[in-house]
Amino acid sequence: MKFVLISPKNRTAYNFRGDLIKLIISKGYEVIVTGPNRENVEKIEALGARFVEIPMNKNGLNPIKDMEYQKALKELLVKERPDAILSYTAKPVIYGSISAKQAGVKSVTAMITGLGYAFTSQTKKAKVIRIIMSMLYKKALGKADTVIFQNPDDMKQFVSLGLVKEEKCKLVAGSGVNTERFHPLPYPEKTTFFMLSRVMNSKGIREYLEAAKIVKEKYPDTRFMLLGACERIQDSIGPQELKQYIDSGIIEHFGETENVPPYYGECSVYVLPSYREGTPRTILEAMATARPIITTDAPGCRETVKDGENGFLVPVKDAKALSEKMIWFAEHPEKIEEMGKKSLEYCMEKFEVGKVNSDMIKYCNI
């Protein structure tokens, strides 16, 4: 028996789907993972999977390159004849589902892990991309046997737009989190806020920076950490803009790393003011380390917080409201551990990776 995982980025295959890959292998399947390049291939192979490179530009808008990607996927699927496939993120879902049906794959599962720039931004460019992607999604999801969503808002939107039939839809609690790797950690003495994300507008980076500035004016000793790449892609803020906040001592910026847990250990409260998510993996990781959460009352994010119990929900694009909740934690440090324990309890109840993957293999017909 064979299973193919169609991935947009090698790192997400082993980092977000590693436990799922190992579980599928334990069921007697040979697992093949596709990825766009050779980066960190050894980490995928260490899971027991076989890797196949299929070049793909995740953010590119070149239709010729996309057709080459679809053709290469179809050739692989015809050659390998897998029993089931799972694709995730836009291009793998669109071109993977179409290719799999053309290749006669028996079980085709697509997972929508968030709607991304095209559905969250209101720029003219984003609106044009949204129209094109909606047409492509409708065609592709019509080929899929099952479509998995990570939050109910995304599922309702896709159904209401006519992009997928409701009877095909399934819901899971995000990608889950490995609670052996991410476990409770001691809290720092100084009240510290932490955001882990690519430095993009839609992740709420501007709100985080502005809120940090407000809080620092009132409580100068408060610490603000930011971990994530400042990429030169659509929706990113420029390095020079970020540098102003670094140079003025408002935030401490760290680049990408494979070893994330120690950063959660340095923070008191985890913050993600995103405009929209599937279910944010970083919040789940922070919950597993027993951190209170401040995030937005937005699709995907709101599912992770019981407002006032394990953290707070704030309006989207509202730096002032975000700063007020940060100040609350600075003024009530005794509540950090109490609310952090609630995060851990909620994480174990709903987001533990074993529970999520049990649903995943069922929906993938494994």
N, C-alpha and C positions, 0 to 999 in steps of 0.2 A: 504494500500500500504506500502511496505517495501523497505528500501534502506540499503545496507551494505557498510561501508567504511572499507577497509582492510588496516590497518596502520602498519608501521614497528616500531613505537615508540609512546608511549602515548602522549608525549609532542608535537610532530608534529601534532597530531590529533586536539588538542584544540588550539594550537598556530598558526598553518598554515591553518587549515581547519575549525576552529571554526565558522567563518562567513558563510562558505558554508554549514555546518551542520545545522545552524539555518535557513538558507534560504530554505533548502530542507524540514525541519520540517514544515516551514510555508506553504509549498505546499501540506501539508496533509499526508506526509510520516512518518512512524515510522523509525527512523534511529538507526541502530546497528553499533557500532564501535568495531573492533577487535584490540587488542594490545597484546604485548608479556609478560606483567606483570601487577601488580596492582598499579604501581606508578601513582599518581595523577588522579586516576579514578574519584574522586569527581569532578574534573574540566571538565571532559568529560560529566559526568552525569548532571552537572549544565547547560550544553547547551541544555539539553532535550533529549539526546541520551541514549541508553542502551548500556552498555559495556560488551563485552565477552572476556575473557582472552584466548589467543591461543599462547602458548610459541613459540618463534622463536629467533634464534641467527642471528642477522642481518649480522654479519661479519664472521660467522662460515662456515667451508667447509666440514662439516660432512653430506654426502648424506642421511644417515639413519635419522638424525634429520630433514632434509628437507622433506623427505617423510612423516614423522610423522606430520609435519606442514601442508603439503598438505592434508593429510587424515583428520586432524582435521577441516580444512577449508571446505572440502567437506561435512563432517558430519553436520557442522553448516548450510551450505547453503541448504542442503537437508531438514533439520529440519525447518528452517525459511522460505524457499521458497520466497526469495526476488524478487521484480520486477526488480531491477537493482543493480549493484555493481560498485564501483570504487576502484581500488587499485593503490598504488603508491610506488615507489622505487623497486629495483630489485626483491627481493624474494616475496613480496606481489603481484607484477605484474605477475611474472612467475607462482607461485603456485596458486595464486588467480584466474587468468584467466583460467587456466586448470581446477581447481576445479569447478569454476562457470559453465563452459560449460558442465562438467560431471553432475552437479546438475540440469541442465536445466534452468538456469537463463536466462531470456529473453533479458536483456540488459547488456552486459559486457564491461566495459570501463576500460582501463589501462592508467595510466599517467606516462610518463618518465620525471622525475624531474631532470635529469642529468645523466651522464654516469659513474661517479665515478672512483675509483681506477683502476679497471680492464681495463678501456679504456683510462686513462690518463697516467698511469705509463708504463715504458718500461722495467721493470724488467722481468726476466724469469718467475717468479711466476705470475706476472700480465698477461703476454702473454698467459700462460696456462689457467688461469681463464677466460680470454677474449674469448678464443676458446670455452670453455664449456658454458659460459654465452650466447654467440652468438647462439649456438645450442638451448639452453633453451628458449631464447627470441623468436627465430623463431617459435618454437612450440607453445609457449604461445600466442604470438601476432596473430598467425593464428586463435586462439580460440576467441580472442577479437572482438567485433563489432566495437569499436572505440578506437583509440590510440591517446592520447593527448600528444603533445610535448610543452615544454616551450621556445624553441628557434628554428629557422629554420635550424641551422647547425646540431643539433641532428637529426632532422627529415630527412634531406637529407642523413645523414650518415646511418641511419637505413634502409632507402629505397634503397640506393645504395648497401648496403651489403646484400640485399634481406631478411632482418629480418621482414619486414612488407610491405604490399601493400600500395601504395601511396593513393589510394582511401579511405583507412581507417583512414588516418591521419588528425588531426586537430591541430591548433596552438593557444595557449593562452599566454598572457603576464605574465608569471610566476604565483605565487600564489596570487598576488595582495597584497595590503597593506591597512590596516584600517586607514584612514586619520583622524579619530576621536581620536584614541589611539596615533597615531604618527602624530604630528603636529609641525609647526615651533617653534623653541626654540631659546632663545638668544645665541649669540656666546661668547666664553670665551675671556678674554683679551689676553692671551698668545696663540700663534699659536700652535695648538694641533692636532695631527693626531691620528686616531683611527681605529683599525681593530678588528672585531668581527668574530671569527671563531674557530673551533677546531684547535689545534696546529699541522697541518699536512703539509707535503711538497706540496701536490697538491693544497693546498689553498694559496700557495705562502708565507708561514711563513718565510722561509729562506731569501727571497728577502725583506720582510718587515723588518726583523731584521738587515740585512746588510745595507739597505737603511737608516734606523734609525741611525745606527752607523756613516754613512757618513755625514748625515745631522747634527748630534750632534757635530761632529768635527768642523763644520763651524758655526753653530748656537747652542751653548750649552743650551740656554734657551728654545729651542723648546721641546715640550712635546710629548711623544709617549705612547699611551695606547693600551693594548691588552686584550681582554675579550674572554675567551674560555678555555675549558678543555684540559689538556695535557694528552691524553689517551694512554694507552699501546696497540695500535692496529697497523696493517700494515699501513705504510706511515706516522706515527707520528714521530716527533722528540722527543728525550729523555728529561726528566725533567732537567737533569744536564746541557744539552746544553742550554736550555732556561734560566736556573738559572744564567748562566754567564752574560747574557744581563740584567737580573734583578739586580744582585749584582753590576754591573758596572754603573747602573743608566741610561742605554740607554732606557729601556722601563719600564712601570708599568704594571704588570700583575694582572688581576682580574679573579676569578673563574666564573663558570656558575651562572646565576641569572635569576629569573623570571621577574625582573623589569629592562628592558633594556633601555627604553627611557631616563632616566637621564644620561646615558653614552654618548648618542648622544649629549645631551646638554652640555657636557664637552668638546666636540671636535669642531674643526674648519672645518676639512676636513676628509671625510671617505675614507679609503683605503682598497681595496681587490685585491691583485695581484694573483688571482687564475688562475690555468692552464686551467680550464674548469668548467662551471656550467650549471644548467638548466636555471634558471634566479635567481640570488642570492637575497633571501629575505632581507638580511641585507642591501644591497644597496638600495632597495626600501624603507626600513624603514628610512635610512639616507636621502634619497631624500625627503621623506615626512616631515622630520624635517628641510628641507631647507639647506642641506649640499652639498657642491661641492664633486665630486667623482673622485678618481683616481683608475682606474682598468685596467685590461689587455684587449688587443685587441684579445680576445678569445671567443669562443662560449658561449653564455649566458650572458657574461659580457659586450660585446660590444653593446648589445641592450639597455643598460641603460645609455649610455653616448653619447652625441653629442659633439664630441671632440672639445675642445676650448670654448664651450658654458656653459655646466654645470659641466665641469671637463675635465679630460684628459685620453686618452687611451695610455698605454705603452706596449711594447713587453713582451711576456711571458718570465719568468726566467731572467729578466734583472734588477738587483738591481740598477745599475748605472742610467738607464733611469728613474726608479722609484724615485730615490733620486733627480734627476734633477727637476722633477715636484714638489716634496715636497719643494725643495729650492725655486722654482718659487713662491709658495704660501707664503713662509716665507718672500720673498722679495716684494711681492705684496699683503699685507694683505687687502688692499682696494677692491680686487677682490673677496674675500671670500663671502661676503654677496651678491654681484651681481650674482655670479655663483650659489650660493645657491638658489636664487630665481628662476633661470632657472631650477634647479633640481626639485623644488616644482611644477613648471608649467608643466614640462614634466611628472612628477609622476601623477598629477591629470588628465592629458590628456590621459595617456596610462595604468597606473598601479593601479589605484584606485580599491579596492577590489570588489566594486559593479559591475563595468564593467567586471572584470575578471569572477566573479561568474555567471553573466548573460550568458556568453558563456559556462561556465562549466555545468550548469544545462541543457542547450540546447544540448550539446554534450553527456550528460549522459542520454538523453531521459526522462527528468523529466518535 
